[in-house]
Amino acid sequence: MDLFDHARERVLSEKAPLAARMRPRTLEEFVGQGRILGPGRLLRRAIQADQLSSLIFYGPPGTGKTTLAQIIAGSTRAHFTAINAVLAGVADIRAAVAEAQTRLAQFGRRTILFVDEVHRFNKAQQDALLPHVENGTVVLIGATTENPYFEVNKAIISRSRIFELKPLEPGELAAVLRQALADPERGYGKLRVELHDDALAHLADVANGDARAALNALELAVETTLPDEQGIVHITLPVAEESIQRKAVLYDKDGDAHFDAASAFIKSLRGSDADAALYWMARMLYAGEDPRFILRRMLIFAAEDVGLADPRAISVVAGAAQAFDYVGLPEGRFHLSEACLYLATAPKSNSTMGFFDALAAVERERVGEVPDHLKDANRDAEGLGHGQGYAYPHAYRDHWVAQQYLPDAMVGRVFYQPSEQGFESDLAETVAQRREVQLAALAEPAPEALELSAPGEIVAAGGVSGARGAAGREEWRRRSQGETAAHLQRLRARIFELATVQRHSLVLDAHAAGGLLLLEAARRATESGVWGRTDTPEQASLLREQAALLPRVVAPELLACPLEDFPALAQAAAGAPVRFDVILARNLLGRRADKPAAMALLAGLLAPAGRLVLAEVVPRAGGRVLSALDWPGLPAAQVARIRAAEEALYTDPHDVAVNWDEQAPAVWLAGAGLTVRRQELVVQRTAVTLTPETLAHWFGAPGQPSRLARALGDDANDVRQALARRGAGVTVPRHSVVVLLSAERIN
């Protein structure tokens, strides 16, 4: 007699519990699990055809795992052996396998080995069973309440079909209870039992998908309730509530239920559903979860999902955790609840995930060297120049200065993107504006380049893309040592003071390279929009990338074209002529030959009462670098020639970059029919750093002399050597002048 023969005799005895007596004997009696046992399903066909491979039934208690094994035992022609993993050891496994081998060899009969609680097998027991499952000596049927993918040997998993049994639905549990009431042999069919509908619904709901729990509660209700005068046992709602006093919350701290409940809790917090978050936390605590686990998860959540949207969140949760350690349960539940509600109602931001983007860059991309100006200057500053050129932020306005902090290959990469939520929404604009200043500084022409380089070498004409190579990065470092960033910030603020951009203003940035004005305008003109013109498609592409990162910014309309083509292209894009309320133009003129024509074109794009704000570097008014230096060792006559040659560069009437002064733009604007309302001169104090790159830029390469070298003639080599003797890294003060004008179209 095997275990199941004994079980059948036991269930027939009068002492058997109702749940044991009502255990289904055939697939037709089995209730639930239709997705794996319904007509035509694989498992049903395999059982009916007695063609089973190794199986593992996985699911919570009371869903039919052992019942399915017994149905298989009653329908198969194979020998059926059952063991319990809690009680069996390696010797029991070997004995069962030896019998199976003998049975197969002598009678050709297969053996099905049912292992209840298979997850209880340790590694040695699972290893002892594996080869015999693999070679077909036994067909394994395992039952477990734990996830087999975590708890069962991977080799056994790979040779078995996994069937997950779900908790029974309330309707299915109600059907099980009705079966028990109707069955005259195994149930209460011979008794007059009236189960009220509300009592039936309560038992089916509170049993939580467990048929065994529902039948046990019904049995207790029937056996403890006296019949009335007519001999009827009434199972009312109060009786049902007494019979199943407590909802059996499925919760194993090391199993799926634990992780699923924790996941539901976190997702409810993330979704800002305070009611659901309280429910899942209460459910975990009710089931015996360690409150410190919940607090640890909330501490993680405070940084991961709330983050800088509310920096106080992590302090609130940390304080709740500390208070809980002082107070303990049950009063500590107040602190858990406070932390839960704070997180659920707090604004959310996952911007801290930017760390993982940075980590991915470290893992996948070449590791760049620390820029020299960021290296430790305490050890080798004098010998290797480490730390030289570092701009100390506290020495600048607002304690910030634009300079390179990323390795060369990573310049311009964005890892932190502020959200629009809570406290972080205030940070978003500051972070974005500082990035824009850095981008503009990268594209900003060095003032001396306008005067000293050859006509085709003007940095202003090259834009951002031209500054992204090694030379551009060196320019970034050099510019960052001075006041360029602070100057750009002040200049932008003043331009927008004069422009008075409103939400409904239609704005054009006529020279948007660098994005300093374009992106700020997009933040302000949120109702009508912003247009921008760039010289190259690369500049437009970079600006679109920048705009996509900004919160609350409608993407600007960008056209990459010569200024002369802009009106026609804008009309084609809009379907009608476009007239702007505000036009901004910074460093638009440069080496443009016909500057009055450019001003007339912009004036024609203005709407009536529209405003144009122009900011232009005036090279002619800038400080002379060579003239500001003394030249020890050189004859006075030669020094005079040097200064005269430099002055000639600034006053050349044939050079369109310098043949105009700070008064000319106002004249051009008036000639275009605009009324100039304000004219200001803004002086930018800078410093030129003498480096080999700077000298190469000033004097050109062998066979390709620069304008300065040609102007100096025979003195060029002496000047270059004299500058080189001053030593790399020496800075020379100078200044540049920006003319800032505000004009209006009256008619």
C-alpha positions in Angstrom: 0.0 0.0 0.0 1.5 3.4 -1.0 0.9 6.8 0.5 -2.1 7.6 -1.8 -3.8 4.3 -1.2 -3.6 5.1 2.5 -4.8 8.6 1.9 -7.9 7.3 0.0 -8.8 5.1 3.0 -8.2 8.0 5.3 -10.5 10.4 3.5 -13.3 7.8 3.6 -13.2 7.7 7.4 -15.6 9.8 9.3 -12.8 11.8 11.0 -11.5 13.2 7.7 -11.8 17.0 7.5 -14.2 18.3 4.9 -11.4 19.7 2.8 -9.8 16.3 2.6 -13.2 14.5 1.9 -14.0 17.0 -0.9 -10.7 16.8 -2.7 -11.5 16.4 -6.4 -11.0 12.9 -7.8 -11.2 13.7 -11.5 -10.5 16.6 -13.8 -14.2 17.1 -14.1 -14.6 17.8 -10.4 -11.6 20.1 -10.3 -12.6 23.8 -9.9 -10.4 26.7 -11.2 -7.1 26.9 -13.1 -8.9 27.0 -16.4 -6.0 28.6 -18.1 -3.9 25.5 -17.7 -6.6 22.8 -17.2 -9.4 24.0 -19.5 -10.5 21.9 -22.5 -7.8 21.4 -25.0 -5.1 22.8 -22.8 -1.7 21.1 -22.8 -1.7 19.9 -19.2 -5.3 18.5 -19.5 -4.4 16.6 -22.7 -1.2 15.2 -21.1 -3.0 13.9 -18.1 -5.8 12.4 -20.1 -3.3 10.8 -22.5 -1.0 9.6 -19.7 1.9 11.2 -21.5 3.4 13.3 -18.8 6.9 14.8 -18.7 8.4 16.3 -15.5 6.2 18.9 -14.0 6.4 21.5 -11.3 3.2 22.9 -9.8 3.8 26.4 -8.3 1.3 28.4 -6.4 -0.1 29.5 -3.0 -1.7 27.0 -0.6 -5.2 25.7 -1.4 -5.0 26.1 -5.2 -4.9 22.4 -6.1 -1.2 21.4 -6.4 -1.5 18.2 -4.4 -5.0 17.5 -5.7 -3.7 17.6 -9.3 -1.0 15.1 -8.2 -3.6 12.8 -6.8 -5.7 13.0 -10.0 -2.7 12.1 -11.9 -2.1 9.1 -9.5 -5.6 7.9 -10.1 -5.4 8.2 -13.9 -1.9 7.1 -14.9 -0.8 3.6 -15.8 2.7 4.5 -14.4 3.6 3.6 -10.9 3.1 6.6 -8.6 5.4 7.2 -5.7 5.1 10.2 -3.3 7.5 11.7 -0.9 7.6 14.9 1.2 10.7 17.0 0.9 10.5 18.1 4.5 10.7 14.4 5.7 12.8 12.7 3.0 16.5 12.6 2.7 19.0 11.5 0.1 18.6 7.9 1.2 14.8 8.1 0.5 15.5 9.5 -2.9 18.0 6.8 -3.8 15.6 4.1 -2.6 12.8 5.5 -4.7 15.1 5.7 -7.7 16.3 2.1 -7.2 12.8 0.8 -7.1 12.0 2.8 -10.3 15.0 1.4 -12.1 14.0 -2.2 -11.1 10.4 -1.6 -12.2 11.4 -0.2 -15.5 13.9 -3.0 -16.2 11.7 -5.9 -15.2 8.2 -4.7 -16.2 8.8 -1.7 -18.5 6.7 0.4 -16.3 7.4 4.1 -15.7 7.5 5.7 -12.3 6.1 9.1 -11.5 7.8 10.6 -8.4 5.7 13.2 -6.6 7.7 15.5 -4.4 5.6 17.7 -2.2 7.3 20.9 -1.0 10.1 20.3 -3.5 11.7 23.7 -2.7 12.6 22.2 0.7 15.2 19.9 -1.0 18.7 21.1 -0.3 21.3 21.2 -3.0 22.6 17.7 -2.2 19.1 16.2 -2.5 18.3 18.0 -5.7 21.7 16.9 -7.2 20.9 13.3 -6.2 17.6 13.4 -8.1 18.8 15.3 -11.2 20.5 12.5 -13.2 17.5 10.2 -12.8 15.1 12.9 -14.0 17.5 13.6 -16.9 17.7 10.0 -18.1 14.0 9.4 -17.7 14.2 6.8 -14.8 11.5 8.9 -13.0 9.1 11.5 -14.1 9.1 14.2 -11.5 6.1 16.1 -10.3 7.0 18.7 -7.8 4.7 21.0 -5.8 5.9 24.2 -4.2 4.6 27.5 -2.8 7.9 29.2 -3.7 9.1 30.5 -7.0 10.9 27.5 -8.5 13.1 29.7 -10.7 14.7 30.9 -7.4 14.4 27.8 -5.2 14.8 24.7 -7.5 18.0 23.5 -9.2 18.3 25.2 -12.6 19.0 21.9 -14.3 15.8 20.4 -13.0 13.9 23.6 -14.0 15.3 23.2 -17.6 13.9 19.7 -17.8 10.5 20.4 -16.4 7.4 22.3 -17.4 6.4 24.9 -14.9 2.7 25.4 -14.2 1.7 28.3 -12.0 -1.6 27.8 -10.1 -3.4 31.1 -9.2 -5.5 31.7 -6.1 -9.1 30.8 -6.8 -11.5 33.6 -7.7 -14.4 34.3 -5.2 -16.9 32.7 -7.8 -14.8 29.6 -8.0 -14.6 29.3 -4.2 -18.3 29.8 -4.0 -18.7 26.8 -6.4 -16.4 24.7 -4.2 -18.6 25.5 -1.2 -21.8 24.7 -3.0 -20.3 21.4 -4.1 -19.6 20.5 -0.5 -23.1 21.4 0.6 -24.6 19.3 -2.2 -22.5 16.2 -2.1 -24.4 13.5 0.0 -21.4 11.2 0.4 -18.4 13.4 1.2 -20.1 16.7 2.0 -23.3 17.9 3.7 -25.8 16.8 1.1 -27.7 14.7 3.7 -28.1 17.6 6.0 -30.4 20.5 5.6 -28.0 23.4 5.5 -29.0 26.9 4.2 -26.0 29.0 3.4 -27.1 32.6 3.1 -25.9 34.5 0.1 -24.0 37.2 2.1 -22.4 34.5 4.2 -21.3 32.6 1.1 -19.9 35.8 -0.4 -18.0 36.6 2.8 -16.4 33.1 3.0 -15.5 33.2 -0.6 -13.9 36.6 -0.3 -12.1 36.2 3.1 -10.6 32.8 2.1 -8.3 34.8 -0.1 -8.3 32.3 -3.0 -7.6 29.2 -0.7 -10.2 26.4 -1.2 -8.9 24.6 1.9 -9.5 27.7 4.0 -13.0 28.1 2.7 -14.0 24.5 3.3 -12.5 24.5 6.8 -14.5 27.6 7.6 -17.7 26.1 6.2 -17.1 22.9 8.2 -16.6 24.9 11.4 -19.8 26.8 10.7 -21.9 23.8 10.0 -20.6 21.6 12.8 -20.9 24.4 15.5 -24.3 25.7 14.5 -27.5 24.1 15.9 -30.4 23.5 13.6 -33.7 25.3 14.1 -37.1 23.7 14.9 -37.4 22.5 11.3 -33.9 20.9 11.4 -32.3 23.5 9.2 -28.8 24.7 9.9 -28.7 28.4 9.0 -25.3 29.8 8.1 -25.8 33.5 8.4 -23.2 36.3 7.9 -22.4 36.6 11.6 -21.8 32.8 11.7 -19.6 33.0 8.7 -17.6 35.9 10.3 -17.0 33.9 13.4 -16.0 30.8 11.4 -13.3 32.6 9.5 -12.2 35.3 11.9 -9.1 36.4 10.2 -8.1 36.9 6.6 -5.2 34.6 5.9 -2.8 37.0 4.3 -0.3 35.1 2.1 3.1 36.5 3.0 6.4 34.8 3.1 9.3 37.1 3.9 11.6 35.3 1.5 9.1 34.6 -1.3 7.2 36.2 -4.1 4.4 37.5 -1.8 6.9 39.6 0.1 8.4 41.1 -3.0 5.1 41.6 -4.7 3.6 43.5 -1.8 6.8 45.6 -1.5 6.6 46.3 -5.2 2.9 47.4 -4.9 3.8 49.6 -2.0 6.6 51.4 -3.9 4.6 51.7 -7.0 1.7 53.3 -5.1 4.1 55.8 -3.5 5.5 56.6 -7.0 2.0 57.0 -8.3 1.2 59.5 -5.4 -1.7 57.3 -4.3 -1.6 57.8 -0.5 -4.6 55.4 0.1 -3.0 52.5 -1.8 0.4 53.1 -0.1 -1.2 53.0 3.3 -3.0 49.8 2.4 0.0 47.9 1.2 2.1 49.1 4.1 -0.7 48.0 6.5 -0.8 44.6 4.7 2.9 44.1 5.1 2.9 45.0 8.8 -0.2 42.9 9.4 1.6 39.9 7.9 4.6 40.4 10.2 7.0 42.3 7.9 9.9 43.9 9.7 9.1 47.6 9.9 12.8 48.4 9.3 12.6 46.8 5.9 9.7 49.2 5.0 11.7 52.1 6.3 14.8 51.1 4.3 12.6 51.0 1.2 11.2 54.4 1.9 14.7 55.8 2.4 15.7 54.5 -1.0 12.5 55.9 -2.5 13.1 59.3 -1.0 16.3 59.7 -3.0 15.3 57.7 -6.1 11.7 58.9 -6.8 11.3 62.1 -4.8 14.9 63.3 -5.0 15.5 67.1 -5.4 11.8 67.7 -6.1 11.6 67.8 -2.3 15.0 67.5 -0.6 13.3 67.3 2.8 11.8 63.9 2.0 15.0 62.0 2.9 15.2 63.9 6.2 11.6 63.1 7.1 12.0 59.4 6.4 15.4 59.3 8.3 13.7 61.1 11.2 10.8 58.6 11.2 13.3 55.7 11.1 15.2 57.1 14.1 11.9 57.8 16.0 10.8 54.2 15.3 14.0 52.9 16.9 13.2 55.0 20.0 9.5 54.1 20.2 9.1 50.7 18.6 5.7 49.0 18.0 2.8 49.6 18.2 3.2 53.4 18.5 6.0 53.4 15.9 3.3 52.9 13.3 2.5 56.6 13.5 6.0 57.4 12.3 5.8 54.8 9.5 2.5 56.3 8.5 3.9 59.9 8.5 6.8 58.9 6.3 4.5 57.0 4.0 2.1 59.9 3.6 4.9 62.4 3.1 6.4 60.4 0.3 3.1 59.7 -1.3 2.1 63.3 -1.4 5.5 64.8 -2.2 6.4 66.0 -5.8 8.3 63.3 -7.7 11.6 63.4 -9.6 13.9 60.6 -10.6 16.7 62.9 -11.8 19.1 61.1 -9.5 19.0 58.3 -12.2 21.4 60.6 -14.0 24.1 58.8 -12.0 23.5 55.6 -13.9 23.9 57.5 -17.3 27.2 58.8 -16.0 28.1 55.3 -14.9 27.3 53.8 -18.3 29.5 56.5 -19.9 32.4 55.4 -17.6 31.8 51.7 -18.4 31.4 52.0 -22.1 33.5 55.0 -23.2 37.1 55.8 -23.1 38.2 57.2 -19.8 39.3 60.8 -20.3 42.2 62.4 -18.5 41.4 64.9 -15.7 41.9 68.4 -17.3 45.1 70.0 -16.1 43.4 72.9 -14.4 41.4 70.5 -12.2 44.4 68.4 -11.1 45.8 68.6 -7.7 48.2 71.6 -7.6 49.8 70.7 -4.2 52.3 68.2 -5.7 53.5 69.2 -9.2 52.0 72.6 -10.1 55.4 74.1 -10.8 56.8 71.2 -12.8 53.8 70.1 -14.8 51.4 73.0 -14.5 48.7 71.0 -12.7 46.0 73.2 -11.3 47.1 76.3 -13.3 44.2 78.1 -14.9 41.6 76.9 -12.4 38.9 79.6 -11.8 37.9 79.7 -8.1 34.1 79.9 -8.2 33.9 81.9 -5.0 35.8 84.7 -6.5 33.0 85.3 -9.0 29.5 86.8 -8.9 27.0 84.2 -7.6 30.0 82.0 -6.7 29.9 80.4 -10.2 32.0 80.6 -13.3 31.8 78.7 -16.5 34.8 76.4 -16.9 35.5 72.9 -18.1 34.9 70.2 -15.5 34.4 67.1 -17.7 37.2 65.4 -19.6 37.8 66.7 -23.1 35.9 63.9 -24.8 32.9 64.4 -22.5 32.5 68.2 -22.9 28.8 69.1 -23.5 27.4 65.8 -22.2 24.3 66.1 -20.0 23.7 63.6 -17.2 21.5 65.6 -14.8 18.2 66.8 -16.0 16.1 68.6 -13.4 12.4 67.9 -13.3 9.6 70.4 -13.2 8.5 69.3 -9.8 8.7 71.1 -6.4 12.0 72.5 -5.3 13.7 71.1 -8.4 11.6 73.2 -10.7 13.4 76.3 -9.3 16.8 74.6 -9.9 15.9 73.7 -13.5 16.1 77.2 -14.9 19.4 78.0 -13.1 21.0 74.8 -14.3 19.7 75.3 -17.8 20.9 79.0 -17.9 24.4 78.0 -16.7 24.6 75.3 -19.3 23.6 77.8 -22.0 26.3 80.2 -20.8 28.9 77.4 -21.1 27.7 76.5 -24.5 27.8 80.2 -25.6 31.3 80.6 -24.1 32.4 77.6 -26.2 31.1 79.4 -29.3 32.2 82.9 -28.3 34.9 84.4 -30.4 38.0 85.4 -28.5 38.0 89.3 -28.8 41.5 89.4 -30.1 40.7 86.9 -32.8 38.5 89.4 -34.5 41.4 91.8 -35.0 44.4 89.6 -35.3 43.3 86.6 -37.4 43.1 86.4 -41.1 39.7 87.2 -42.8 38.8 83.5 -43.2 39.7 82.7 -39.6 37.2 84.8 -37.7 35.9 82.5 -34.9 32.5 84.3 -35.0 31.9 82.9 -38.4 32.6 79.3 -37.4 30.1 79.0 -34.6 29.8 76.2 -32.1 30.6 73.3 -34.4 33.9 74.9 -35.3 34.9 75.1 -31.7 34.4 71.5 -30.8 37.8 70.2 -31.7 41.0 70.2 -29.7 41.6 73.9 -30.4 38.1 74.7 -29.4 38.5 72.9 -26.0 41.7 74.9 -25.4 39.8 78.1 -26.2 37.2 77.0 -23.7 39.8 76.7 -21.0 41.4 80.0 -21.9 38.1 81.9 -21.9 37.0 80.4 -18.7 39.9 81.9 -16.8 38.6 85.4 -17.2 35.2 87.1 -16.9 33.7 85.9 -20.1 31.0 83.8 -18.4 30.0 86.6 -16.0 30.0 89.0 -18.9 27.7 86.8 -20.9 25.3 86.5 -18.0 25.2 90.2 -17.4 24.8 90.9 -21.1 22.0 88.5 -21.5 20.1 90.0 -18.6 20.5 93.5 -20.0 19.4 92.5 -23.4 16.2 91.0 -22.1 15.6 94.1 -19.9 15.6 96.2 -23.1 13.6 93.7 -25.1 10.8 93.3 -22.6 9.8 89.9 -24.0 6.2 89.0 -23.0 4.5 85.6 -23.0 2.7 86.5 -26.2 5.7 88.0 -28.0 6.8 86.4 -31.3 10.6 86.5 -31.0 13.4 86.1 -33.5 17.0 85.4 -32.6 18.7 86.5 -35.8 22.0 84.9 -34.9 21.3 82.0 -32.6 24.6 80.2 -32.6 25.4 79.3 -29.0 21.8 79.6 -27.9 22.5 82.3 -25.3 19.5 84.4 -26.3 17.3 81.8 -28.1 16.7 79.5 -25.2 16.0 82.2 -22.7 13.5 83.7 -25.2 11.8 80.3 -25.5 11.4 80.3 -21.7 9.7 83.7 -21.7 7.6 83.7 -24.9 5.5 80.7 -24.1 2.4 81.6 -26.0 3.5 82.8 -29.5 6.8 81.1 -29.8 10.4 81.8 -30.9 12.3 81.5 -34.2 16.0 81.3 -34.6 18.4 81.6 -37.5 21.8 79.8 -37.6 24.5 79.8 -40.1 24.9 76.0 -40.3 22.6 73.0 -39.9 25.0 71.7 -37.2 24.4 74.7 -35.1 20.6 74.2 -35.5 20.9 70.6 -34.5 22.8 71.3 -31.4 20.3 74.0 -30.3 17.4 71.5 -30.9 19.1 69.1 -28.6 19.5 71.8 -25.9 15.9 72.9 -26.2 14.6 69.3 -25.8 16.3 69.2 -22.4 14.5 72.3 -21.1 11.3 72.0 -19.1 8.3 74.1 -20.1 10.0 75.2 -23.3 8.2 75.0 -26.7 10.7 73.9 -29.3 11.9 77.0 -31.3 11.5 77.1 -35.0 15.1 77.0 -36.4 16.2 77.8 -39.9 19.8 77.3 -41.0 20.4 79.7 -43.8 22.1 83.0 -44.8 20.5 86.1 -43.3 19.4 87.2 -46.8 17.4 84.0 -47.3 15.6 84.0 -44.0 12.5 86.1 -44.9 11.6 83.9 -47.8 12.2 80.6 -45.9 10.3 81.8 -42.9 7.3 82.8 -45.1 7.4 79.3 -46.8 7.5 77.6 -43.4 4.7 79.7 -41.9 2.5 80.0 -45.1 2.5 83.8 -44.8 4.9 86.6 -44.2 6.2 86.5 -40.6 6.5 89.7 -38.5 8.1 89.6 -35.1 7.4 91.6 -32.0 11.0 91.3 -30.8 14.2 90.7 -32.8 17.4 89.9 -30.9 20.8 90.0 -32.7 24.1 89.4 -31.0 27.4 89.5 -33.0 25.5 89.3 -36.2 27.6 91.8 -38.1 31.1 90.4 -37.8 32.7 90.5 -41.3 29.3 91.1 -43.0 30.2 93.5 -45.9 26.9 95.3 -46.2 25.9 96.0 -42.6 23.3 98.6 -43.4 21.5 96.1 -45.6 21.4 93.6 -42.8 19.8 96.2 -40.5 17.2 97.1 -43.2 16.4 93.4 -43.6 15.8 93.0 -39.8 13.7 96.2 -39.8 11.5 94.7 -42.5 10.8 91.7 -40.3 9.5 93.8 -37.4 5.8 94.1 -36.6 4.5 97.6 -36.0 5.8 98.8 -32.6 8.2 95.9 -32.7 11.6 96.1 -30.9 15.0 95.2 -32.1 17.9 94.8 -29.6 21.4 94.6 -31.0 24.6 93.6 -29.2 27.8 93.8 -31.2 31.5 93.6 -30.3 33.2 96.6 -31.8 36.7 95.4 -32.7 37.9 99.0 -33.4 37.2 100.0 -29.8 39.0 97.0 -28.2 42.2 97.2 -26.3 45.5 96.6 -28.2 47.4 93.6 -26.8 50.8 94.3 -28.3 50.6 98.0 -27.6 49.8 97.3 -23.9 53.1 95.4 -23.4 56.6 96.7 -22.8 59.3 95.3 -24.9 62.6 95.1 -23.0 65.5 94.3 -25.2 64.0 95.7 -28.4 65.0 99.1 -29.8 62.6 101.9 -29.4 62.2 102.3 -33.1 61.2 98.7 -33.5 58.7 98.9 -30.6 57.2 101.9 -32.3 56.8 99.9 -35.6 55.2 97.1 -33.7 52.6 99.4 -32.1 51.9 101.1 -35.4 51.5 97.8 -37.2 48.9 96.6 -34.6 47.1 99.9 -34.8 46.9 99.7 -38.5 45.0 96.4 -38.1 42.3 98.1 -36.1 41.9 101.1 -38.4 42.2 99.4 -41.9 39.4 101.2 -43.9 39.2 98.2 -46.3 38.6 95.6 -43.6 34.9 95.2 -43.0 35.5 93.8 -39.5 37.2 97.0 -38.2 36.2 99.8 -40.5 33.3 100.9 -38.3 33.0 102.3 -34.8 30.5 102.2 -31.9 28.4 105.0 -33.4 27.8 103.3 -36.8 25.0 100.8 -35.8 22.7 103.6 -34.6 23.2 105.3 -37.9 22.4 102.1 -39.8 19.3 101.4 -37.7 18.0 105.0 -38.2 18.6 104.5 -42.0 16.4 101.4 -41.8 13.5 103.5 -40.5 13.9 102.5 -36.8 13.9 104.8 -33.9 16.9 104.2 -31.5 15.6 104.3 -28.0 18.8 103.5 -26.1 22.5 103.1 -26.8 25.0 101.7 -24.3 28.6 100.7 -24.3 29.5 97.6 -22.3 33.2 97.1 -21.5 34.4 93.5 -21.0 37.6 93.1 -19.0 39.5 90.0 -20.1 42.9 88.6 -20.1 44.9 87.0 -23.0 46.8 83.9 -21.9 50.1 83.4 -23.7 50.3 79.8 -24.7 51.9 78.1 -27.7 48.4 77.7 -29.2 47.7 81.5 -28.7 50.9 82.4 -30.5 50.3 80.0 -33.3 46.8 81.5 -33.8 48.3 85.0 -33.8 51.2 84.4 -36.1 50.1 81.5 -38.2 52.0 78.5 -39.5 55.2 78.5 -41.6 54.3 79.5 -45.1 50.9 80.7 -43.9 51.4 83.9 -42.0 48.5 85.6 -40.3 47.4 89.2 -40.8 49.4 90.2 -37.7 52.5 88.5 -39.0 52.1 90.1 -42.4 51.6 93.5 -40.8 54.7 93.2 -38.6 56.8 92.1 -41.6 60.4 91.6 -40.6 59.6 92.3 -37.0 57.2 89.3 -36.7 59.9 86.8 -35.7 61.4 89.1 -33.0 57.9 89.7 -31.6 57.0 86.1 -31.5 60.2 85.1 -29.7 59.8 88.0 -27.2 56.3 86.8 -26.4 57.5 83.2 -26.1 60.2 84.2 -23.6 57.6 85.6 -21.3 56.6 82.0 -20.6 53.5 80.0 -21.3 50.6 80.8 -19.0 51.4 84.5 -18.6 48.3 86.6 -18.9 48.0 90.0 -20.5 45.1 92.3 -19.5 42.9 93.7 -22.3 39.4 94.8 -22.9 36.7 94.6 -25.5 33.7 96.9 -26.1 30.1 95.8 -26.9 27.6 98.3 -28.3 24.1 97.6 -27.1 21.2 99.3 -28.8 17.4 99.2 -28.5 15.3 100.4 -31.4 11.6 100.4 -32.3 9.6 100.4 -35.5 7.1 103.3 -35.1 4.9 102.8 -38.2 
